[in-house]
Amino acid sequence: MDENEHYIATLTVNDVPWHRLTTPYGRATEFPRYFAVLEAMDDIAAVKDDLYELEINTEHTGTFWHATPLSMIFLVRIFRRARGEQADSEIAWMIAERLHEQLQVSAECGR
C-alpha cells in the first residue's frame, strides 16, 4: 500500500477540517452529520435529505468543490457498505442506487 492508499484507508471524518472546505453553497461543516445519517441507514427521510445535500454540495454544474475529493472517500465507503446490505434493507438499497448515480456523475465530470 502506497502513502496515498494508506491515507485514504485510514482517514476518519474527524481528521478533515470540514468547516474550512468550500461547497457551492457555503462550507462543508455539516458533512460529518450527513455521513453519520447515511451510515446509520435507519431514517429514510433523513437519508434522502442528506443524500440531496451531499449531491448539491459536492458537484455543481460540472464543477467540483474543495470538499468533493475528501467527501468521496466517505461516500465510497458508505456505497460499499450499502451495496453489501441492500438485499436486506430498503434504505441501503436506496443509498446504493443514489450513490451509484452520484459517483457516475462525478466520474463524468472528472473526464
Buried (B, 14 or more C-beta within 10 A) or exposed (E): EEEEEEEBEEBEBEEBEBEEBEBBEEBBBBBBBBBEBBBEBEEEEBBBEBBEBBBEBBBBEEEBBEBBEBBBBBBEBBBEBBBEBBEEBEBBBBBBBBBEEBBEBBEEBEE
